[in-house]
Amino acid sequence: LAAGDRGSMSWDGAVRAYPHSVTEDAAAWTSGRLVFKDASLIRVIGEVRRWYGVTLRVTDSALVDRRLNFDATGESVDQVLKIIGLDLGARIERQGDTATVTPIRSPNTTR
């Protein structure tokens, strides 16, 4: 791979190169920025665990299909969790290295 290229490897070992495909947002981590544009919650969960050592536990599987958009530069883990909660319409409660994500239900929602 050359500068600006991206590569991937599948589970069966097939390697693929994507020339000139790295965007500024994709390389944002090199300057301490987390950037998510239409990112899956699964991707965000992985990055939060990698960057901050906090595991997000989602209590409602309907949230997993949600897409997130935000840019975090130097924010603390608690600030990032607050941003994620606002973007998802969810409450996030952190205890140590685990944060539980629960959807906020309106008073008219039946259970």
C-alpha positions, 0 to 999 in steps of 0.5 A: 500500500502507498500513502492514501491507500486502504487495504482489507483482508477477509476472514478467508485471507483474501487481500484487497487494496483500495488505491487513493481511498483514505479520506481526511476523516478516515485518517483523523485518528492520527491527530487525536480525532474520532470522526463518525459519519453514518457510522454503525453503532457497532463501529462506534462501540469498537472505537470507544472500547479501543480509545477509552477502554469503556465497553458499551452494553446496549439493552435494546437491539433496536438501537444497534441498527442506528447510524451515528454522526459526530466528531470528537476532538480531545473530549473525555469519555464521559463527553463522548458518551453524552454525545452518543446518548444524544445522537441515539436518543438514549440514556447512558449510565457508566459504572467503571469501564462499562456503560449501559445504553438504554433508549429513552422512552416517551411517557406515551410508549407502552412496554 
